[in-house]
Amino acid sequence: MAENNESMNANPPGILLIRSIRRKDWSFKTYKYVVLLITFIAYTSYHASRKPSSIVKSVLHPHPFLNETVTNPWPIGPLFVKREFLGSIDLGKSKKKGWEPFNGEDGTSKLGEIDVAFLACYSMGMYVAGHLGDSLDLRLFLATGMIGSGIFVGLFGMGYFWNIHAFWFYLVMQMVAGLFQATGWPSVVAVIGNWFGKRKRGLIMGIWNAHTSVGNISGSLMAAAVLEYGWGWSFIVPGAFIFLAGIMVYLLLPAYPEDVGFPCPNQPYVEDSSKTNDEEAQTVKENVAVNAQFNVPRVGSNRTSVGLCDACLIPGVIPFALCLFFSKLVAYTFLYWLPFYLSQTAIGGEYVSVKSAGNLSALFDVGGIVGGILAGHLSDKLDARATTAASFMYAAIPSMLLYRKYGGTSRLMNILLMMIAGLFVNGPYALITTAVSADLGTHSSLKGDSRALATVTAIIDGTGSMGAALGPLLTGFLSSKGWDAVFIMLVVGALSAGLLLSRLVLSELSEKFSKRLACEQHNSEDSASQPLLRDRR
């Protein structure tokens, strides 16, 4: 009886309602689709709620010598909106534009401090959130983080309606929001890792990780669409989105297969390398059938978490974590500052409006979607995660330099080079935070029924988020000296990320060459034995 109560408590309320209406349960395959969809929407809402601060930067701290002449944003109005120089202007009046305390001479620095406050709390909270995610119910933990994030993102926007001009208010709202946002990534990766084995994990997670770019795009569109009604709405609408998505997670997300009566695909019989893919699939099917027949209860009481120190000792965790530090430094600099850069830089002799800059920056994430899928597919096909990630980081260097040098020559060139840069910048970032984290979280060095998915993800992404905090902070200071300095920082970051994976890349390449050599020797031995067999006959 106690086991049945535990199973009922583990089942999401929405799924219990659907079962009672349908009078039968979903199949294992259907549950996997449901998990993919819900976690996709969940993390889309996380990234959508982070995007408003980049959209409103040019409103909080406007360019003192530029004026917009068109009000409708793309795609409603023109994509590129010409802005006119006002010539001589009274500096006293220009200082009244924007929103105190961000419209002064140190406005970009304060905006950078707001970004780093959010990301610093996010990265520090990640380590704690990862361990809690492996210890607590992931569904409740994730839903709580999403609802809390929605509340504090909305409160930041309420500063506009309450006419708050105290810097500490916006700083505190971002810091608390960062702590709640830290619950997201370790939780969703752990949920996906619980439901999916390692076969084609790179491709599946590469496609699934499009939620990052879809969230950035949808966040940009939402924030820009309501910007004309007041910048506060640019925070309230995405905040409401993640709040409602949190309720959906609570009602419908089965965090563990065991919670709805199925065995975990990461059990030893699945990960046994001696079995072929067909044998693995057949084993899962048989276990699912047996499980459904005998109504196996939840086995959550057997779950144990892995400590941070033990997780750090898993081979590959530290190199990938350090690589992600620099990879996210580059990616998040684009995330938080690209709309501001576009609004301050002439493209084909014209300037884009603040709204159009926010929408135009979404094309960077379109390239990021392609990059994430491509990186995941290549890493699966080559069976070389480190080599794929490092190659993308090295390719990001010329793509960013080309974007800086030629992005302002024409509209088409800017869009094309921006999407190429997004492909190479977001590709390794997506690969490391998804497939690599899931691989290491179910590494063969883990013993027994211990689970380190959320903990390993937290270590890798938490370290990466420190770089994500540093990039926007440095950009706030460097941009005042010129954008060339910012791009030099981005190039150094991409180069460092690639070099940090050098040992793992060499290990992967040497392993492949050894296997190829062994295969060639085996084939030559077979060829040499054929004449001897004929002579004996």
C-alpha positions in Angstrom: 0.0 0.0 0.0 2.8 2.4 0.9 4.5 1.7 -2.5 1.3 2.5 -4.4 0.9 5.8 -2.5 4.5 6.7 -3.4 3.8 5.9 -7.0 0.7 8.0 -7.0 2.6 10.9 -5.5 5.4 10.6 -8.1 2.9 10.8 -11.0 2.3 14.3 -12.3 -1.4 15.4 -11.6 -2.0 16.1 -15.3 -1.0 12.6 -16.3 -3.2 11.1 -13.6 -6.1 13.1 -15.1 -5.3 12.0 -18.6 -5.1 8.4 -17.5 -8.5 8.6 -15.9 -10.0 10.1 -19.0 -8.4 7.7 -21.5 -8.6 4.7 -19.1 -5.2 3.5 -20.3 -1.6 4.6 -20.1 0.7 6.0 -22.8 3.3 3.9 -24.3 7.0 4.3 -23.4 7.7 6.0 -26.8 4.8 8.5 -26.3 6.2 9.4 -22.8 9.6 10.1 -24.5 7.9 12.5 -26.9 6.1 14.2 -24.1 9.3 14.6 -22.1 11.1 16.1 -25.1 8.3 18.5 -25.8 7.8 19.7 -22.2 11.5 20.1 -21.4 11.9 21.9 -24.8 9.1 24.4 -23.8 10.5 24.7 -20.3 14.0 25.8 -21.3 12.7 27.9 -24.2 10.9 29.9 -21.5 14.1 30.1 -19.4 16.0 31.7 -22.3 13.1 33.9 -23.4 13.1 35.4 -19.9 16.8 36.2 -20.1 16.6 38.1 -23.4 14.7 41.3 -22.3 17.7 42.9 -20.7 19.6 42.9 -24.0 16.6 44.3 -25.9 16.0 47.3 -23.5 19.7 48.3 -23.2 19.4 50.9 -25.9 16.3 52.3 -24.3 17.8 52.5 -20.8 21.0 54.0 -22.2 20.2 55.5 -25.6 22.7 56.9 -28.0 22.7 60.7 -27.3 23.1 61.7 -30.9 20.7 59.4 -32.8 17.0 59.6 -33.3 14.7 56.9 -34.7 12.3 57.9 -37.5 10.2 54.8 -37.8 8.2 53.1 -34.9 7.1 49.7 -36.2 9.6 46.9 -35.5 10.5 44.0 -37.9 8.7 41.9 -39.0 5.8 44.3 -38.7 7.7 47.2 -40.3 11.0 47.6 -42.1 13.9 45.5 -41.0 16.4 48.2 -41.4 15.3 51.6 -40.1 17.4 54.6 -41.0 18.2 56.9 -38.1 19.3 60.4 -38.4 22.1 62.3 -36.6 20.7 65.2 -34.7 23.8 67.3 -35.1 24.5 69.7 -32.2 22.3 68.8 -29.2 22.0 70.1 -25.7 23.8 67.5 -23.5 21.7 68.6 -20.6 18.5 67.5 -22.4 20.1 64.3 -23.8 20.9 63.1 -20.3 17.2 63.1 -19.5 16.7 60.4 -22.1 16.8 56.8 -21.1 16.1 55.6 -17.6 18.0 56.5 -14.4 20.4 55.2 -13.2 21.4 53.7 -16.6 21.4 56.9 -18.7 24.6 58.5 -17.3 28.1 58.4 -18.6 28.7 55.1 -16.7 25.4 53.6 -18.1 27.1 50.8 -20.1 29.1 49.9 -17.0 26.0 49.6 -14.9 24.3 47.6 -17.5 27.3 45.3 -17.5 27.1 45.0 -13.7 23.5 44.1 -13.9 24.3 41.3 -16.3 27.2 40.0 -14.2 25.1 40.1 -11.1 22.6 37.8 -12.7 25.1 35.4 -14.2 27.3 35.3 -11.1 24.4 34.2 -9.0 23.3 31.9 -11.7 26.7 30.2 -11.9 27.1 29.9 -8.1 23.5 28.6 -7.7 24.2 26.0 -10.4 26.5 24.0 -8.2 24.0 23.8 -5.4 21.1 23.3 -7.8 22.8 20.3 -9.5 23.3 18.5 -6.2 19.7 19.2 -5.1 18.4 18.1 -8.5 20.0 14.7 -8.0 18.6 14.5 -4.5 15.1 16.0 -4.8 12.1 15.3 -7.1 13.2 17.0 -10.4 9.6 17.9 -11.4 8.9 19.8 -8.3 12.4 21.3 -8.2 12.2 22.5 -11.8 8.6 23.9 -11.5 9.6 25.9 -8.4 12.6 27.4 -10.1 10.5 28.4 -13.2 7.7 30.0 -11.1 10.3 31.9 -9.0 12.1 33.1 -12.1 8.9 34.4 -13.6 8.0 36.4 -10.5 11.4 38.1 -10.2 11.8 38.8 -13.9 8.3 40.4 -13.8 9.3 42.4 -10.7 12.3 43.9 -12.6 9.8 45.2 -15.2 7.6 46.6 -12.5 10.3 49.0 -11.7 9.1 50.9 -14.8 5.6 51.2 -13.5 6.6 51.9 -9.9 9.0 54.6 -11.2 12.0 53.1 -9.4 15.4 54.6 -10.1 17.5 53.0 -7.4 20.2 50.9 -8.9 20.1 48.4 -6.0 16.5 47.4 -6.8 17.4 46.2 -10.3 20.6 44.6 -9.0 18.7 42.6 -6.4 16.0 41.5 -8.8 18.5 40.2 -11.2 20.5 38.4 -8.5 17.5 36.6 -7.1 16.3 35.8 -10.6 19.7 34.3 -11.4 19.4 31.9 -8.4 16.0 30.7 -9.5 17.2 30.3 -13.1 20.1 28.1 -11.9 17.5 25.3 -11.3 16.8 25.0 -15.0 19.6 23.5 -17.0 20.8 20.7 -14.6 17.2 19.6 -14.2 16.2 19.4 -17.9 19.4 17.7 -18.9 18.9 15.2 -16.1 15.4 14.5 -17.2 16.4 13.9 -20.8 19.3 11.7 -19.6 16.9 9.7 -17.5 14.7 8.9 -20.5 17.2 8.5 -23.3 20.2 6.1 -23.7 23.5 7.1 -25.4 22.6 5.9 -28.9 22.2 9.0 -31.2 22.3 11.2 -28.0 24.3 13.9 -29.8 21.8 14.3 -32.7 18.7 14.0 -30.4 20.1 16.5 -27.9 21.4 18.7 -30.7 17.9 19.0 -32.1 16.4 19.3 -28.7 18.9 22.0 -27.7 17.4 24.3 -30.3 15.2 25.5 -27.4 18.1 27.8 -26.4 18.0 29.6 -29.7 14.2 29.4 -30.0 14.0 30.9 -26.5 16.4 33.7 -27.5 14.3 34.4 -30.7 11.0 34.3 -28.9 12.3 36.4 -26.1 13.5 39.0 -28.5 10.2 39.1 -30.4 8.1 39.3 -27.2 10.3 42.0 -25.7 10.4 44.0 -28.9 6.7 43.7 -29.7 5.6 45.3 -26.4 8.5 47.8 -26.1 6.5 50.7 -27.4 4.1 50.4 -24.5 7.0 50.8 -22.0 10.1 48.8 -21.4 8.6 47.2 -18.3 6.3 45.1 -20.4 9.4 43.7 -22.1 10.1 41.9 -18.8 6.6 41.2 -17.6 5.5 39.3 -20.8 8.5 36.8 -20.8 8.2 36.5 -17.0 4.5 35.5 -17.4 5.6 33.0 -20.1 8.1 31.1 -17.8 5.6 31.3 -14.9 2.9 29.5 -17.0 5.5 27.0 -18.3 6.4 26.2 -14.7 2.8 25.3 -14.0 2.8 23.1 -17.1 5.9 21.3 -15.8 4.3 20.6 -12.4 1.2 19.2 -14.1 2.6 17.1 -16.9 6.4 16.3 -16.6 7.3 12.7 -15.7 10.9 13.3 -14.5 11.8 9.6 -14.2 10.6 6.6 -16.3 10.1 4.7 -13.0 7.6 7.4 -11.9 5.2 6.2 -14.6 6.0 2.5 -14.3 8.9 2.1 -16.8 12.5 1.0 -16.3 15.3 3.5 -16.8 17.1 3.2 -20.2 20.5 3.8 -18.4 20.4 0.5 -16.6 23.6 -1.6 -17.0 21.8 -3.9 -19.5 21.3 -1.0 -21.9 24.8 0.4 -21.5 26.5 -3.0 -22.0 28.9 -2.3 -25.0 28.9 -6.0 -25.9 25.3 -5.8 -27.2 24.3 -4.5 -30.6 21.8 -1.7 -31.0 19.1 -4.2 -32.0 19.8 -6.3 -28.9 19.6 -3.2 -26.7 16.3 -2.1 -28.2 14.9 -5.6 -27.8 16.0 -5.7 -24.1 14.3 -2.4 -23.4 11.1 -3.6 -25.1 11.1 -6.8 -23.0 11.7 -4.9 -19.8 9.0 -2.4 -20.6 6.6 -5.3 -21.4 7.4 -7.1 -18.1 7.2 -3.8 -16.2 3.7 -3.0 -17.6 2.5 -6.6 -17.0 3.4 -6.6 -13.3 2.9 -2.9 -12.7 6.3 -2.2 -11.3 6.2 0.6 -8.6 8.4 3.6 -8.5 12.0 2.9 -7.4 12.8 6.4 -6.4 13.9 5.4 -2.9 17.0 3.7 -4.4 18.2 7.0 -6.0 21.4 8.4 -4.6 23.3 11.5 -5.6 27.0 11.9 -6.2 29.1 14.5 -4.4 30.7 17.5 -6.2 34.2 16.2 -5.6 33.4 12.7 -6.9 31.7 14.2 -10.0 34.8 16.3 -10.7 36.9 13.2 -10.8 34.9 11.7 -13.7 37.3 11.7 -16.7 36.6 14.7 -19.0 34.5 16.8 -16.6 37.2 19.4 -15.8 38.5 19.9 -19.4 35.0 20.3 -20.8 34.0 22.6 -17.9 37.0 24.9 -18.5 36.3 24.8 -22.2 32.7 25.9 -21.6 33.9 28.8 -19.5 35.4 30.4 -22.6 32.7 29.1 -24.9 29.9 30.7 -22.9 32.0 33.9 -22.5 31.8 34.3 -26.3 28.2 33.1 -26.6 26.7 35.2 -23.8 28.5 38.3 -25.0 26.6 38.0 -28.2 23.4 37.1 -26.3 23.5 40.2 -24.1 25.2 42.8 -26.3 24.5 42.0 -30.0 21.3 44.0 -30.1 23.1 47.0 -28.5 26.0 46.6 -31.0 23.6 46.5 -34.0 21.8 49.6 -32.8 25.1 51.5 -32.4 26.8 50.4 -35.6 26.1 51.6 -39.2 25.1 48.9 -41.7 25.4 50.0 -45.2 25.5 53.6 -44.1 22.3 53.2 -42.1 21.4 52.5 -38.5 18.7 50.1 -37.3 16.1 51.0 -34.7 16.3 49.6 -31.2 13.3 47.3 -31.9 14.7 46.2 -35.2 18.1 45.5 -33.7 16.5 43.2 -31.2 14.7 41.3 -33.9 17.6 41.3 -36.2 19.8 39.7 -33.5 17.5 36.7 -33.6 19.2 35.6 -36.8 22.3 34.9 -34.8 20.3 32.3 -33.0 18.9 30.8 -36.2 22.5 30.0 -37.1 22.9 28.7 -33.6 20.1 26.2 -34.1 21.8 24.8 -37.2 25.2 24.7 -35.4 23.8 22.8 -32.4 22.2 20.1 -34.7 25.3 19.9 -36.9 27.7 19.6 -34.0 25.6 16.9 -32.4 25.3 14.9 -35.6 29.0 15.1 -36.4 30.0 14.1 -32.9 27.7 11.0 -33.1 29.0 10.1 -36.6 32.7 10.6 -35.7 32.3 9.4 -32.1 34.5 12.4 -31.1 32.8 15.0 -28.9 36.0 16.9 -28.0 37.3 17.0 -31.6 34.0 18.3 -32.9 33.7 21.0 -30.1 37.3 22.2 -30.6 37.0 22.4 -34.4 33.9 24.5 -34.1 35.6 26.9 -31.7 38.6 27.3 -34.0 36.2 28.0 -36.9 34.4 30.6 -34.8 37.5 32.8 -34.8 37.6 33.7 -38.5 33.8 33.9 -38.6 33.7 36.6 -35.9 36.6 38.6 -37.5 34.8 38.5 -40.8 31.6 39.7 -39.2 33.3 42.6 -37.5 35.2 43.7 -40.7 32.5 43.2 -43.3 29.2 43.1 -41.4 28.7 46.8 -41.9 29.2 46.8 -45.7 25.6 45.7 -46.6 22.4 44.4 -45.1 22.7 41.0 -46.8 26.4 40.6 -45.7 25.5 41.4 -42.1 22.8 38.8 -42.0 24.9 36.1 -43.7 28.0 36.6 -41.5 25.9 36.9 -38.4 24.3 33.5 -39.0 27.6 31.9 -39.8 29.1 33.3 -36.6 26.1 32.0 -34.7 26.6 28.5 -36.2 30.2 28.2 -35.0 29.8 30.0 -31.6 26.6 28.1 -30.5 27.5 24.7 -31.9 30.1 23.6 -29.3 28.2 25.4 -26.5 25.2 23.4 -27.3 27.1 20.1 -27.7 29.0 20.4 -24.3 25.9 21.5 -22.3 23.8 18.6 -23.7 25.3 15.4 -25.1 28.7 15.7 -23.3 27.1 16.5 -20.0 24.7 13.6 -20.3 27.5 11.2 -21.4 29.6 12.1 -18.4 26.6 12.0 -16.0 26.1 8.3 -16.9 29.9 7.5 -17.2 31.0 3.9 -16.6 33.1 5.0 -13.7 29.9 5.6 -11.7 29.1 2.7 -9.4 25.7 1.2 -8.6 22.5 3.2 -8.9 24.1 6.5 -8.2 23.0 9.4 -10.5 25.3 12.3 -11.4 23.4 13.7 -14.3 22.3 17.0 -12.7 25.5 17.3 -10.6 27.8 16.8 -13.6 25.7 19.2 -15.7 25.8 21.7 -12.9 29.6 21.5 -12.6 30.1 22.0 -16.4 27.5 24.6 -17.0 28.2 26.4 -13.6 31.8 26.8 -14.6 30.7 27.9 -18.1 28.3 30.4 -16.5 31.2 32.1 -14.8 32.6 32.8 -18.2 29.1 33.9 -19.3 29.2 36.5 -16.4 32.7 37.7 -17.2 32.1 38.3 -21.0 29.2 40.8 -20.7 30.9 42.5 -17.8 34.1 43.0 -19.8 32.1 44.1 -22.8 30.5 46.9 -20.7 33.9 48.4 -20.1 35.6 47.5 -23.4 32.8 48.8 -25.6 33.5 52.4 -24.3 37.0 52.0 -25.9 35.7 50.7 -29.2 34.1 47.5 -30.5 37.4 46.2 -31.9 38.6 45.6 -28.3 35.4 43.5 -27.7 36.0 41.3 -30.7 39.7 40.8 -29.7 38.4 39.5 -26.3 36.0 37.2 -28.2 38.8 35.8 -30.4 41.0 35.1 -27.3 38.1 33.4 -25.6 37.3 31.1 -28.6 41.0 30.2 -29.0 41.3 29.4 -25.3 38.2 27.1 -25.4 39.7 25.1 -28.3 43.1 24.7 -26.7 41.7 23.5 -23.4 40.3 20.4 -25.2 43.7 19.6 -26.9 44.5 16.6 -24.6 41.1 15.1 -25.2 41.3 15.7 -28.9 44.7 14.0 -29.1 43.3 11.1 -27.1 40.3 10.7 -29.4 42.5 10.9 -32.5 45.0 8.4 -31.2 42.3 6.0 -30.3 40.8 6.2 -33.7 44.2 5.7 -35.4 44.9 2.7 -33.2 41.5 1.1 -34.1 42.1 1.8 -37.8 45.6 0.3 -37.6 44.3 -2.8 -35.8 41.6 -3.2 -38.4 44.0 -2.9 -41.2 46.4 -5.5 -39.6 43.4 -7.8 -39.1 42.4 -7.5 -42.8 46.0 -8.1 -44.0 46.3 -11.2 -41.8 43.0 -12.5 -43.3 44.3 -11.8 -46.8 47.6 -13.6 -46.1 45.8 -16.7 -44.7 43.7 -17.2 -47.8 46.5 -18.6 -50.0 47.6 -20.9 -47.2 44.1 -22.4 -47.0 44.0 -22.9 -50.7 47.4 -24.7 -50.7 46.2 -27.1 -47.9 43.2 -28.0 -50.0 
